Amino acid sequence: MTILIDQPRWPAHDVLWSHLVSDSSLEELHEFAGRMGIPRRGFDLDHYDVPEGRYDELVAAGAEPVSIRQLVERLRDSGLRVSQRDRGRL
């Protein structure tokens, strides 16, 4: 069980954002996010969006830095990935 985080590179609201995911369970992801004070409103079906200012803190707390490709592959392999097509249906 691992919490993963990609580099902050997704722009929105004048900030760069990272994705925080679990490669095993949403419960693990929500527990980590709650422990780190990340608001539930940051959850987007299979990941949390976190601002670049939190990146180092989350890595220090145990989130494993990975590339976006690695993050997507491990999320997909876990069965937790919500595809773009499915996002439109939810």
PDB file of N, CA, C and O in Angstrom:
ATOM      1  N   MET A   1       0.845  -1.174   0.000  1.00  0.00           N
ATOM      2  CA  MET A   1       0.000   0.000   0.000  1.00  0.00           C
ATOM      3  C   MET A   1       0.890   1.238   0.000  1.00  0.00           C
ATOM      4  O   MET A   1       1.776   1.402   0.839  1.00  0.00           O
ATOM      5  N   THR A   2       0.622   2.082  -0.958  1.00  0.00           N
ATOM      6  CA  THR A   2       1.461   3.265  -1.106  1.00  0.00           C
ATOM      7  C   THR A   2       0.628   4.468  -1.520  1.00  0.00           C
ATOM      8  O   THR A   2      -0.273   4.363  -2.352  1.00  0.00           O
ATOM      9  N   ILE A   3       0.940   5.596  -0.932  1.00  0.00           N
ATOM     10  CA  ILE A   3       0.379   6.869  -1.379  1.00  0.00           C
ATOM     11  C   ILE A   3       1.376   7.455  -2.372  1.00  0.00           C
ATOM     12  O   ILE A   3       2.574   7.512  -2.095  1.00  0.00           O
ATOM     13  N   LEU A   4       0.882   7.887  -3.525  1.00  0.00           N
ATOM     14  CA  LEU A   4       1.712   8.411  -4.596  1.00  0.00           C
ATOM     15  C   LEU A   4       1.359   9.871  -4.858  1.00  0.00           C
ATOM     16  O   LEU A   4       0.220  10.294  -4.663  1.00  0.00           O
ATOM     17  N   ILE A   5       2.362  10.636  -5.306  1.00  0.00           N
ATOM     18  CA  ILE A   5       2.131  12.029  -5.667  1.00  0.00           C
ATOM     19  C   ILE A   5       2.973  12.360  -6.902  1.00  0.00           C
ATOM     20  O   ILE A   5       4.146  11.992  -6.979  1.00  0.00           O
ATOM     21  N   ASP A   6       2.368  13.052  -7.858  1.00  0.00           N
ATOM     22  CA  ASP A   6       3.126  13.493  -9.031  1.00  0.00           C
ATOM     23  C   ASP A   6       3.619  14.920  -8.813  1.00  0.00           C
ATOM     24  O   ASP A   6       3.201  15.601  -7.876  1.00  0.00           O
ATOM     25  N   GLN A   7       4.503  15.354  -9.685  1.00  0.00           N
ATOM     26  CA  GLN A   7       5.049  16.695  -9.596  1.00  0.00           C
ATOM     27  C   GLN A   7       3.950  17.734  -9.819  1.00  0.00           C
ATOM     28  O   GLN A   7       3.059  17.514 -10.639  1.00  0.00           O
ATOM     29  N   PRO A   8       3.998  18.855  -9.111  1.00  0.00           N
ATOM     30  CA  PRO A   8       3.004  19.906  -9.349  1.00  0.00           C
ATOM     31  C   PRO A   8       3.214  20.542 -10.724  1.00  0.00           C
ATOM     32  O   PRO A   8       4.195  21.251 -10.947  1.00  0.00           O
ATOM     33  N   ARG A   9       2.281  20.279 -11.642  1.00  0.00           N
ATOM     34  CA  ARG A   9       2.401  20.850 -12.988  1.00  0.00           C
ATOM     35  C   ARG A   9       1.063  21.128 -13.637  1.00  0.00           C
ATOM     36  O   ARG A   9       1.014  21.495 -14.811  1.00  0.00           O
ATOM     37  N   TRP A  10      -0.015  20.966 -12.908  1.00  0.00           N
ATOM     38  CA  TRP A  10      -1.360  21.160 -13.448  1.00  0.00           C
ATOM     39  C   TRP A  10      -1.865  22.525 -13.007  1.00  0.00           C
ATOM     40  O   TRP A  10      -2.203  22.693 -11.836  1.00  0.00           O
ATOM     41  N   PRO A  11      -1.930  23.513 -13.910  1.00  0.00           N
ATOM     42  CA  PRO A  11      -2.289  24.878 -13.516  1.00  0.00           C
ATOM     43  C   PRO A  11      -3.799  25.069 -13.330  1.00  0.00           C
ATOM     44  O   PRO A  11      -4.609  24.594 -14.126  1.00  0.00           O
ATOM     45  N   ALA A  12      -4.141  25.768 -12.273  1.00  0.00           N
ATOM     46  CA  ALA A  12      -5.518  26.201 -12.027  1.00  0.00           C
ATOM     47  C   ALA A  12      -5.486  27.245 -10.920  1.00  0.00           C
ATOM     48  O   ALA A  12      -4.777  27.080  -9.927  1.00  0.00           O
ATOM     49  N   HIS A  13      -6.247  28.310 -11.088  1.00  0.00           N
ATOM     50  CA  HIS A  13      -6.358  29.357 -10.062  1.00  0.00           C
ATOM     51  C   HIS A  13      -4.998  29.947  -9.689  1.00  0.00           C
ATOM     52  O   HIS A  13      -4.737  30.228  -8.519  1.00  0.00           O
ATOM     53  N   ASP A  14      -4.135  30.133 -10.690  1.00  0.00           N
ATOM     54  CA  ASP A  14      -2.809  30.721 -10.488  1.00  0.00           C
ATOM     55  C   ASP A  14      -1.899  29.892  -9.585  1.00  0.00           C
ATOM     56  O   ASP A  14      -0.993  30.434  -8.952  1.00  0.00           O
ATOM     57  N   VAL A  15      -2.134  28.587  -9.522  1.00  0.00           N
ATOM     58  CA  VAL A  15      -1.332  27.671  -8.709  1.00  0.00           C
ATOM     59  C   VAL A  15      -1.086  26.419  -9.543  1.00  0.00           C
ATOM     60  O   VAL A  15      -1.909  26.053 -10.382  1.00  0.00           O
ATOM     61  N   LEU A  16       0.056  25.762  -9.309  1.00  0.00           N
ATOM     62  CA  LEU A  16       0.286  24.445  -9.894  1.00  0.00           C
ATOM     63  C   LEU A  16      -0.167  23.395  -8.888  1.00  0.00           C
ATOM     64  O   LEU A  16      -0.006  23.566  -7.680  1.00  0.00           O
ATOM     65  N   TRP A  17      -0.734  22.309  -9.399  1.00  0.00           N
ATOM     66  CA  TRP A  17      -1.330  21.274  -8.554  1.00  0.00           C
ATOM     67  C   TRP A  17      -0.710  19.911  -8.839  1.00  0.00           C
ATOM     68  O   TRP A  17      -0.275  19.628  -9.956  1.00  0.00           O
ATOM     69  N   SER A  18      -0.680  19.070  -7.800  1.00  0.00           N
ATOM     70  CA  SER A  18      -0.282  17.672  -7.888  1.00  0.00           C
ATOM     71  C   SER A  18      -1.514  16.805  -7.691  1.00  0.00           C
ATOM     72  O   SER A  18      -2.555  17.262  -7.219  1.00  0.00           O
ATOM     73  N   HIS A  19      -1.365  15.542  -8.066  1.00  0.00           N
ATOM     74  CA  HIS A  19      -2.393  14.544  -7.793  1.00  0.00           C
ATOM     75  C   HIS A  19      -1.867  13.611  -6.705  1.00  0.00           C
ATOM     76  O   HIS A  19      -0.718  13.174  -6.757  1.00  0.00           O
ATOM     77  N   LEU A  20      -2.698  13.316  -5.738  1.00  0.00           N
ATOM     78  CA  LEU A  20      -2.363  12.414  -4.646  1.00  0.00           C
ATOM     79  C   LEU A  20      -3.284  11.212  -4.769  1.00  0.00           C
ATOM     80  O   LEU A  20      -4.505  11.370  -4.779  1.00  0.00           O
ATOM     81  N   VAL A  21      -2.712   9.999  -4.862  1.00  0.00           N
ATOM     82  CA  VAL A  21      -3.514   8.788  -5.036  1.00  0.00           C
ATOM     83  C   VAL A  21      -2.995   7.677  -4.138  1.00  0.00           C
ATOM     84  O   VAL A  21      -1.903   7.769  -3.576  1.00  0.00           O
ATOM     85  N   SER A  22      -3.792   6.631  -4.013  1.00  0.00           N
ATOM     86  CA  SER A  22      -3.361   5.387  -3.389  1.00  0.00           C
ATOM     87  C   SER A  22      -3.305   4.321  -4.468  1.00  0.00           C
ATOM     88  O   SER A  22      -4.127   4.315  -5.385  1.00  0.00           O
ATOM     89  N   ASP A  23      -2.338   3.421  -4.360  1.00  0.00           N
ATOM     90  CA  ASP A  23      -2.285   2.321  -5.310  1.00  0.00           C
ATOM     91  C   ASP A  23      -2.959   1.067  -4.765  1.00  0.00           C
ATOM     92  O   ASP A  23      -2.782  -0.029  -5.297  1.00  0.00           O
ATOM     93  N   SER A  24      -3.753   1.249  -3.671  1.00  0.00           N
ATOM     94  CA  SER A  24      -4.436   0.075  -3.118  1.00  0.00           C
ATOM     95  C   SER A  24      -5.872   0.318  -2.680  1.00  0.00           C
ATOM     96  O   SER A  24      -6.724  -0.546  -2.886  1.00  0.00           O
ATOM     97  N   SER A  25      -6.168   1.471  -2.079  1.00  0.00           N
ATOM     98  CA  SER A  25      -7.550   1.663  -1.615  1.00  0.00           C
ATOM     99  C   SER A  25      -7.873   3.138  -1.411  1.00  0.00           C
ATOM    100  O   SER A  25      -7.016   3.942  -1.045  1.00  0.00           O
ATOM    101  N   LEU A  26      -9.127   3.463  -1.657  1.00  0.00           N
ATOM    102  CA  LEU A  26      -9.580   4.834  -1.394  1.00  0.00           C
ATOM    103  C   LEU A  26      -9.591   5.110   0.100  1.00  0.00           C
ATOM    104  O   LEU A  26      -9.381   6.250   0.514  1.00  0.00           O
ATOM    105  N   GLU A  27      -9.833   4.089   0.921  1.00  0.00           N
ATOM    106  CA  GLU A  27      -9.818   4.281   2.366  1.00  0.00           C
ATOM    107  C   GLU A  27      -8.442   4.748   2.824  1.00  0.00           C
ATOM    108  O   GLU A  27      -8.330   5.655   3.649  1.00  0.00           O
ATOM    109  N   GLU A  28      -7.384   4.117   2.281  1.00  0.00           N
ATOM    110  CA  GLU A  28      -6.025   4.524   2.624  1.00  0.00           C
ATOM    111  C   GLU A  28      -5.783   5.968   2.189  1.00  0.00           C
ATOM    112  O   GLU A  28      -5.188   6.756   2.925  1.00  0.00           O
ATOM    113  N   LEU A  29      -6.244   6.303   1.001  1.00  0.00           N
ATOM    114  CA  LEU A  29      -6.071   7.668   0.486  1.00  0.00           C
ATOM    115  C   LEU A  29      -6.793   8.677   1.369  1.00  0.00           C
ATOM    116  O   LEU A  29      -6.212   9.699   1.733  1.00  0.00           O
ATOM    117  N   HIS A  30      -8.046   8.411   1.720  1.00  0.00           N
ATOM    118  CA  HIS A  30      -8.803   9.342   2.559  1.00  0.00           C
ATOM    119  C   HIS A  30      -8.177   9.470   3.947  1.00  0.00           C
ATOM    120  O   HIS A  30      -8.170  10.554   4.529  1.00  0.00           O
ATOM    121  N   GLU A  31      -7.656   8.371   4.474  1.00  0.00           N
ATOM    122  CA  GLU A  31      -7.030   8.412   5.798  1.00  0.00           C
ATOM    123  C   GLU A  31      -5.788   9.293   5.761  1.00  0.00           C
ATOM    124  O   GLU A  31      -5.599  10.133   6.641  1.00  0.00           O
ATOM    125  N   PHE A  32      -4.946   9.112   4.760  1.00  0.00           N
ATOM    126  CA  PHE A  32      -3.732   9.927   4.630  1.00  0.00           C
ATOM    127  C   PHE A  32      -4.102  11.398   4.455  1.00  0.00           C
ATOM    128  O   PHE A  32      -3.548  12.271   5.123  1.00  0.00           O
ATOM    129  N   ALA A  33      -5.038  11.660   3.555  1.00  0.00           N
ATOM    130  CA  ALA A  33      -5.460  13.044   3.307  1.00  0.00           C
ATOM    131  C   ALA A  33      -6.020  13.676   4.580  1.00  0.00           C
ATOM    132  O   ALA A  33      -5.707  14.826   4.889  1.00  0.00           O
ATOM    133  N   GLY A  34      -6.833  12.945   5.308  1.00  0.00           N
ATOM    134  CA  GLY A  34      -7.400  13.466   6.559  1.00  0.00           C
ATOM    135  C   GLY A  34      -6.326  13.768   7.583  1.00  0.00           C
ATOM    136  O   GLY A  34      -6.366  14.799   8.254  1.00  0.00           O
ATOM    137  N   ARG A  35      -5.366  12.865   7.702  1.00  0.00           N
ATOM    138  CA  ARG A  35      -4.265  13.059   8.642  1.00  0.00           C
ATOM    139  C   ARG A  35      -3.439  14.289   8.274  1.00  0.00           C
ATOM    140  O   ARG A  35      -2.889  14.957   9.150  1.00  0.00           O
ATOM    141  N   MET A  36      -3.355  14.581   6.988  1.00  0.00           N
ATOM    142  CA  MET A  36      -2.566  15.720   6.516  1.00  0.00           C
ATOM    143  C   MET A  36      -3.384  17.005   6.401  1.00  0.00           C
ATOM    144  O   MET A  36      -2.865  18.034   5.967  1.00  0.00           O
ATOM    145  N   GLY A  37      -4.655  16.951   6.785  1.00  0.00           N
ATOM    146  CA  GLY A  37      -5.491  18.154   6.760  1.00  0.00           C
ATOM    147  C   GLY A  37      -5.910  18.589   5.369  1.00  0.00           C
ATOM    148  O   GLY A  37      -6.211  19.762   5.149  1.00  0.00           O
ATOM    149  N   ILE A  38      -5.931  17.661   4.434  1.00  0.00           N
ATOM    150  CA  ILE A  38      -6.368  17.976   3.071  1.00  0.00           C
ATOM    151  C   ILE A  38      -7.891  17.889   3.043  1.00  0.00           C
ATOM    152  O   ILE A  38      -8.447  16.842   3.374  1.00  0.00           O
ATOM    153  N   PRO A  39      -8.570  18.952   2.660  1.00  0.00           N
ATOM    154  CA  PRO A  39     -10.037  18.957   2.696  1.00  0.00           C
ATOM    155  C   PRO A  39     -10.643  17.950   1.719  1.00  0.00           C
ATOM    156  O   PRO A  39     -10.119  17.739   0.625  1.00  0.00           O
ATOM    157  N   ARG A  40     -11.732  17.345   2.119  1.00  0.00           N
ATOM    158  CA  ARG A  40     -12.416  16.352   1.288  1.00  0.00           C
ATOM    159  C   ARG A  40     -12.872  16.964  -0.045  1.00  0.00           C
ATOM    160  O   ARG A  40     -13.017  16.242  -1.032  1.00  0.00           O
ATOM    161  N   ARG A  41     -13.096  18.258  -0.085  1.00  0.00           N
ATOM    162  CA  ARG A  41     -13.520  18.897  -1.338  1.00  0.00           C
ATOM    163  C   ARG A  41     -12.434  18.802  -2.406  1.00  0.00           C
ATOM    164  O   ARG A  41     -12.714  19.032  -3.582  1.00  0.00           O
ATOM    165  N   GLY A  42     -11.206  18.469  -2.024  1.00  0.00           N
ATOM    166  CA  GLY A  42     -10.114  18.286  -2.976  1.00  0.00           C
ATOM    167  C   GLY A  42     -10.122  16.920  -3.642  1.00  0.00           C
ATOM    168  O   GLY A  42      -9.297  16.654  -4.517  1.00  0.00           O
ATOM    169  N   PHE A  43     -11.051  16.045  -3.236  1.00  0.00           N
ATOM    170  CA  PHE A  43     -11.131  14.691  -3.802  1.00  0.00           C
ATOM    171  C   PHE A  43     -11.918  14.717  -5.107  1.00  0.00           C
ATOM    172  O   PHE A  43     -12.999  15.301  -5.187  1.00  0.00           O
ATOM    173  N   ASP A  44     -11.355  14.071  -6.132  1.00  0.00           N
ATOM    174  CA  ASP A  44     -11.982  14.034  -7.456  1.00  0.00           C
ATOM    175  C   ASP A  44     -12.047  12.589  -7.963  1.00  0.00           C
ATOM    176  O   ASP A  44     -11.289  12.201  -8.853  1.00  0.00           O
ATOM    177  N   LEU A  45     -12.945  11.812  -7.396  1.00  0.00           N
ATOM    178  CA  LEU A  45     -13.283  10.443  -7.798  1.00  0.00           C
ATOM    179  C   LEU A  45     -12.185   9.404  -7.569  1.00  0.00           C
ATOM    180  O   LEU A  45     -12.488   8.309  -7.096  1.00  0.00           O
ATOM    181  N   ASP A  46     -10.932   9.700  -7.883  1.00  0.00           N
ATOM    182  CA  ASP A  46      -9.861   8.726  -7.649  1.00  0.00           C
ATOM    183  C   ASP A  46      -8.573   9.369  -7.133  1.00  0.00           C
ATOM    184  O   ASP A  46      -7.570   8.681  -6.941  1.00  0.00           O
ATOM    185  N   HIS A  47      -8.595  10.682  -6.909  1.00  0.00           N
ATOM    186  CA  HIS A  47      -7.397  11.384  -6.454  1.00  0.00           C
ATOM    187  C   HIS A  47      -7.786  12.665  -5.717  1.00  0.00           C
ATOM    188  O   HIS A  47      -8.908  13.159  -5.821  1.00  0.00           O
ATOM    189  N   TYR A  48      -6.818  13.174  -4.974  1.00  0.00           N
ATOM    190  CA  TYR A  48      -6.934  14.509  -4.390  1.00  0.00           C
ATOM    191  C   TYR A  48      -6.065  15.443  -5.207  1.00  0.00           C
ATOM    192  O   TYR A  48      -4.963  15.075  -5.616  1.00  0.00           O
ATOM    193  N   ASP A  49      -6.551  16.642  -5.445  1.00  0.00           N
ATOM    194  CA  ASP A  49      -5.749  17.714  -6.015  1.00  0.00           C
ATOM    195  C   ASP A  49      -5.133  18.472  -4.849  1.00  0.00           C
ATOM    196  O   ASP A  49      -5.839  18.899  -3.936  1.00  0.00           O
ATOM    197  N   VAL A  50      -3.805  18.639  -4.882  1.00  0.00           N
ATOM    198  CA  VAL A  50      -3.124  19.348  -3.799  1.00  0.00           C
ATOM    199  C   VAL A  50      -2.215  20.427  -4.385  1.00  0.00           C
ATOM    200  O   VAL A  50      -1.540  20.185  -5.386  1.00  0.00           O
ATOM    201  N   PRO A  51      -2.187  21.604  -3.783  1.00  0.00           N
ATOM    202  CA  PRO A  51      -1.382  22.705  -4.319  1.00  0.00           C
ATOM    203  C   PRO A  51       0.112  22.459  -4.123  1.00  0.00           C
ATOM    204  O   PRO A  51       0.534  21.752  -3.208  1.00  0.00           O
ATOM    205  N   GLU A  52       0.893  23.066  -5.013  1.00  0.00           N
ATOM    206  CA  GLU A  52       2.341  22.868  -5.004  1.00  0.00           C
ATOM    207  C   GLU A  52       2.973  23.185  -3.649  1.00  0.00           C
ATOM    208  O   GLU A  52       3.993  22.593  -3.295  1.00  0.00           O
ATOM    209  N   GLY A  53       2.400  24.086  -2.905  1.00  0.00           N
ATOM    210  CA  GLY A  53       2.946  24.444  -1.603  1.00  0.00           C
ATOM    211  C   GLY A  53       2.904  23.330  -0.577  1.00  0.00           C
ATOM    212  O   GLY A  53       3.560  23.419   0.461  1.00  0.00           O
ATOM    213  N   ARG A  54       2.142  22.283  -0.851  1.00  0.00           N
ATOM    214  CA  ARG A  54       2.041  21.146   0.077  1.00  0.00           C
ATOM    215  C   ARG A  54       2.922  19.968  -0.343  1.00  0.00           C
ATOM    216  O   ARG A  54       3.083  19.012   0.416  1.00  0.00           O
ATOM    217  N   TYR A  55       3.493  20.034  -1.550  1.00  0.00           N
ATOM    218  CA  TYR A  55       4.212  18.891  -2.121  1.00  0.00           C
ATOM    219  C   TYR A  55       5.300  18.357  -1.180  1.00  0.00           C
ATOM    220  O   TYR A  55       5.279  17.176  -0.831  1.00  0.00           O
ATOM    221  N   ASP A  56       6.237  19.198  -0.769  1.00  0.00           N
ATOM    222  CA  ASP A  56       7.347  18.737   0.076  1.00  0.00           C
ATOM    223  C   ASP A  56       6.853  18.150   1.391  1.00  0.00           C
ATOM    224  O   ASP A  56       7.382  17.143   1.863  1.00  0.00           O
ATOM    225  N   GLU A  57       5.854  18.769   1.975  1.00  0.00           N
ATOM    226  CA  GLU A  57       5.282  18.274   3.235  1.00  0.00           C
ATOM    227  C   GLU A  57       4.690  16.874   3.052  1.00  0.00           C
ATOM    228  O   GLU A  57       4.878  16.002   3.901  1.00  0.00           O
ATOM    229  N   LEU A  58       3.980  16.665   1.951  1.00  0.00           N
ATOM    230  CA  LEU A  58       3.345  15.362   1.705  1.00  0.00           C
ATOM    231  C   LEU A  58       4.384  14.283   1.429  1.00  0.00           C
ATOM    232  O   LEU A  58       4.228  13.141   1.861  1.00  0.00           O
ATOM    233  N   VAL A  59       5.436  14.639   0.715  1.00  0.00           N
ATOM    234  CA  VAL A  59       6.528  13.684   0.480  1.00  0.00           C
ATOM    235  C   VAL A  59       7.207  13.347   1.811  1.00  0.00           C
ATOM    236  O   VAL A  59       7.498  12.179   2.072  1.00  0.00           O
ATOM    237  N   ALA A  60       7.462  14.344   2.648  1.00  0.00           N
ATOM    238  CA  ALA A  60       8.082  14.103   3.951  1.00  0.00           C
ATOM    239  C   ALA A  60       7.213  13.211   4.832  1.00  0.00           C
ATOM    240  O   ALA A  60       7.724  12.475   5.676  1.00  0.00           O
ATOM    241  N   ALA A  61       5.895  13.280   4.632  1.00  0.00           N
ATOM    242  CA  ALA A  61       4.961  12.470   5.426  1.00  0.00           C
ATOM    243  C   ALA A  61       4.798  11.060   4.872  1.00  0.00           C
ATOM    244  O   ALA A  61       4.106  10.233   5.465  1.00  0.00           O
ATOM    245  N   GLY A  62       5.441  10.784   3.724  1.00  0.00           N
ATOM    246  CA  GLY A  62       5.409   9.414   3.214  1.00  0.00           C
ATOM    247  C   GLY A  62       4.862   9.214   1.824  1.00  0.00           C
ATOM    248  O   GLY A  62       4.904   8.095   1.312  1.00  0.00           O
ATOM    249  N   ALA A  63       4.346  10.259   1.186  1.00  0.00           N
ATOM    250  CA  ALA A  63       3.873  10.112  -0.192  1.00  0.00           C
ATOM    251  C   ALA A  63       5.085   9.879  -1.099  1.00  0.00           C
ATOM    252  O   ALA A  63       6.097  10.571  -0.988  1.00  0.00           O
ATOM    253  N   GLU A  64       4.968   8.904  -1.987  1.00  0.00           N
ATOM    254  CA  GLU A  64       6.069   8.558  -2.887  1.00  0.00           C
ATOM    255  C   GLU A  64       6.007   9.398  -4.158  1.00  0.00           C
ATOM    256  O   GLU A  64       5.013   9.341  -4.881  1.00  0.00           O
ATOM    257  N   PRO A  65       7.048  10.177  -4.444  1.00  0.00           N
ATOM    258  CA  PRO A  65       7.054  10.968  -5.682  1.00  0.00           C
ATOM    259  C   PRO A  65       7.196  10.044  -6.897  1.00  0.00           C
ATOM    260  O   PRO A  65       8.073   9.181  -6.937  1.00  0.00           O
ATOM    261  N   VAL A  66       6.329  10.240  -7.873  1.00  0.00           N
ATOM    262  CA  VAL A  66       6.361   9.459  -9.109  1.00  0.00           C
ATOM    263  C   VAL A  66       6.051  10.380 -10.283  1.00  0.00           C
ATOM    264  O   VAL A  66       5.537  11.485 -10.104  1.00  0.00           O
ATOM    265  N   SER A  67       6.368   9.913 -11.477  1.00  0.00           N
ATOM    266  CA  SER A  67       5.990  10.655 -12.678  1.00  0.00           C
ATOM    267  C   SER A  67       4.489  10.510 -12.895  1.00  0.00           C
ATOM    268  O   SER A  67       3.859   9.617 -12.327  1.00  0.00           O
ATOM    269  N   ILE A  68       3.918  11.383 -13.713  1.00  0.00           N
ATOM    270  CA  ILE A  68       2.489  11.265 -14.011  1.00  0.00           C
ATOM    271  C   ILE A  68       2.205   9.922 -14.674  1.00  0.00           C
ATOM    272  O   ILE A  68       1.169   9.309 -14.415  1.00  0.00           O
ATOM    273  N   ARG A  69       3.110   9.465 -15.520  1.00  0.00           N
ATOM    274  CA  ARG A  69       2.921   8.163 -16.177  1.00  0.00           C
ATOM    275  C   ARG A  69       2.871   7.030 -15.152  1.00  0.00           C
ATOM    276  O   ARG A  69       1.990   6.173 -15.209  1.00  0.00           O
ATOM    277  N   GLN A  70       3.822   7.033 -14.216  1.00  0.00           N
ATOM    278  CA  GLN A  70       3.824   6.012 -13.173  1.00  0.00           C
ATOM    279  C   GLN A  70       2.562   6.086 -12.324  1.00  0.00           C
ATOM    280  O   GLN A  70       1.974   5.061 -11.981  1.00  0.00           O
ATOM    281  N   LEU A  71       2.148   7.304 -11.988  1.00  0.00           N
ATOM    282  CA  LEU A  71       0.953   7.483 -11.175  1.00  0.00           C
ATOM    283  C   LEU A  71      -0.272   6.886 -11.873  1.00  0.00           C
ATOM    284  O   LEU A  71      -1.044   6.151 -11.256  1.00  0.00           O
ATOM    285  N   VAL A  72      -0.444   7.199 -13.144  1.00  0.00           N
ATOM    286  CA  VAL A  72      -1.604   6.685 -13.891  1.00  0.00           C
ATOM    287  C   VAL A  72      -1.523   5.172 -14.026  1.00  0.00           C
ATOM    288  O   VAL A  72      -2.533   4.488 -13.859  1.00  0.00           O
ATOM    289  N   GLU A  73      -0.350   4.638 -14.325  1.00  0.00           N
ATOM    290  CA  GLU A  73      -0.212   3.187 -14.472  1.00  0.00           C
ATOM    291  C   GLU A  73      -0.537   2.460 -13.175  1.00  0.00           C
ATOM    292  O   GLU A  73      -1.265   1.467 -13.185  1.00  0.00           O
ATOM    293  N   ARG A  74      -0.008   2.944 -12.071  1.00  0.00           N
ATOM    294  CA  ARG A  74      -0.251   2.272 -10.795  1.00  0.00           C
ATOM    295  C   ARG A  74      -1.689   2.442 -10.338  1.00  0.00           C
ATOM    296  O   ARG A  74      -2.255   1.531  -9.732  1.00  0.00           O
ATOM    297  N   LEU A  75      -2.286   3.581 -10.616  1.00  0.00           N
ATOM    298  CA  LEU A  75      -3.689   3.795 -10.289  1.00  0.00           C
ATOM    299  C   LEU A  75      -4.561   2.862 -11.130  1.00  0.00           C
ATOM    300  O   LEU A  75      -5.492   2.240 -10.617  1.00  0.00           O
ATOM    301  N   ARG A  76      -4.254   2.771 -12.418  1.00  0.00           N
ATOM    302  CA  ARG A  76      -4.999   1.871 -13.304  1.00  0.00           C
ATOM    303  C   ARG A  76      -4.832   0.415 -12.860  1.00  0.00           C
ATOM    304  O   ARG A  76      -5.814  -0.323 -12.781  1.00  0.00           O
ATOM    305  N   ASP A  77      -3.606   0.003 -12.574  1.00  0.00           N
ATOM    306  CA  ASP A  77      -3.346  -1.378 -12.158  1.00  0.00           C
ATOM    307  C   ASP A  77      -4.057  -1.731 -10.857  1.00  0.00           C
ATOM    308  O   ASP A  77      -4.377  -2.895 -10.618  1.00  0.00           O
ATOM    309  N   SER A  78      -4.303  -0.736 -10.021  1.00  0.00           N
ATOM    310  CA  SER A  78      -4.993  -0.973  -8.742  1.00  0.00           C
ATOM    311  C   SER A  78      -6.493  -1.179  -8.929  1.00  0.00           C
ATOM    312  O   SER A  78      -7.171  -1.694  -8.039  1.00  0.00           O
ATOM    313  N   GLY A  79      -7.007  -0.773 -10.094  1.00  0.00           N
ATOM    314  CA  GLY A  79      -8.448  -0.846 -10.334  1.00  0.00           C
ATOM    315  C   GLY A  79      -9.202   0.368  -9.831  1.00  0.00           C
ATOM    316  O   GLY A  79     -10.430   0.403  -9.908  1.00  0.00           O
ATOM    317  N   LEU A  80      -8.499   1.360  -9.321  1.00  0.00           N
ATOM    318  CA  LEU A  80      -9.153   2.544  -8.753  1.00  0.00           C
ATOM    319  C   LEU A  80      -9.290   3.692  -9.745  1.00  0.00           C
ATOM    320  O   LEU A  80      -9.988   4.665  -9.459  1.00  0.00           O
ATOM    321  N   ARG A  81      -8.647   3.603 -10.894  1.00  0.00           N
ATOM    322  CA  ARG A  81      -8.660   4.694 -11.887  1.00  0.00           C
ATOM    323  C   ARG A  81     -10.061   4.915 -12.434  1.00  0.00           C
ATOM    324  O   ARG A  81     -10.751   3.967 -12.808  1.00  0.00           O
ATOM    325  N   VAL A  82     -10.470   6.163 -12.476  1.00  0.00           N
ATOM    326  CA  VAL A  82     -11.729   6.559 -13.118  1.00  0.00           C
ATOM    327  C   VAL A  82     -11.326   7.242 -14.426  1.00  0.00           C
ATOM    328  O   VAL A  82     -10.695   8.299 -14.411  1.00  0.00           O
ATOM    329  N   SER A  83     -11.692   6.635 -15.551  1.00  0.00           N
ATOM    330  CA  SER A  83     -11.283   7.158 -16.860  1.00  0.00           C
ATOM    331  C   SER A  83     -12.005   8.462 -17.173  1.00  0.00           C
ATOM    332  O   SER A  83     -13.026   8.786 -16.567  1.00  0.00           O
ATOM    333  N   GLN A  84     -11.459   9.199 -18.124  1.00  0.00           N
ATOM    334  CA  GLN A  84     -12.092  10.441 -18.568  1.00  0.00           C
ATOM    335  C   GLN A  84     -13.507  10.149 -19.080  1.00  0.00           C
ATOM    336  O   GLN A  84     -14.435  10.911 -18.811  1.00  0.00           O
ATOM    337  N   ARG A  85     -13.665   9.074 -19.800  1.00  0.00           N
ATOM    338  CA  ARG A  85     -14.987   8.714 -20.332  1.00  0.00           C
ATOM    339  C   ARG A  85     -15.973   8.458 -19.184  1.00  0.00           C
ATOM    340  O   ARG A  85     -17.116   8.913 -19.224  1.00  0.00           O
ATOM    341  N   ASP A  86     -15.514   7.725 -18.163  1.00  0.00           N
ATOM    342  CA  ASP A  86     -16.395   7.439 -17.031  1.00  0.00           C
ATOM    343  C   ASP A  86     -16.681   8.679 -16.186  1.00  0.00           C
ATOM    344  O   ASP A  86     -17.750   8.780 -15.584  1.00  0.00           O
ATOM    345  N   ARG A  87     -15.745   9.616 -16.134  1.00  0.00           N
ATOM    346  CA  ARG A  87     -15.958  10.855 -15.373  1.00  0.00           C
ATOM    347  C   ARG A  87     -17.180  11.590 -15.907  1.00  0.00           C
ATOM    348  O   ARG A  87     -17.945  12.167 -15.135  1.00  0.00           O
ATOM    349  N   GLY A  88     -17.369  11.571 -17.227  1.00  0.00           N
ATOM    350  CA  GLY A  88     -18.510  12.242 -17.823  1.00  0.00           C
ATOM    351  C   GLY A  88     -19.842  11.607 -17.462  1.00  0.00           C
ATOM    352  O   GLY A  88     -20.891  12.247 -17.544  1.00  0.00           O
ATOM    353  N   ARG A  89     -19.792  10.356 -17.066  1.00  0.00           N
ATOM    354  CA  ARG A  89     -21.029   9.628 -16.712  1.00  0.00           C
ATOM    355  C   ARG A  89     -21.381   9.761 -15.233  1.00  0.00           C
ATOM    356  O   ARG A  89     -22.517   9.502 -14.835  1.00  0.00           O
ATOM    357  N   LEU A  90     -20.412  10.162 -14.427  1.00  0.00           N
ATOM    358  CA  LEU A  90     -20.646  10.225 -12.975  1.00  0.00           C
ATOM    359  C   LEU A  90     -21.133  11.584 -12.547  1.00  0.00           C
ATOM    360  O   LEU A  90     -21.378  11.807 -11.362  1.00  0.00           O
TER     361      LEU A  90
END
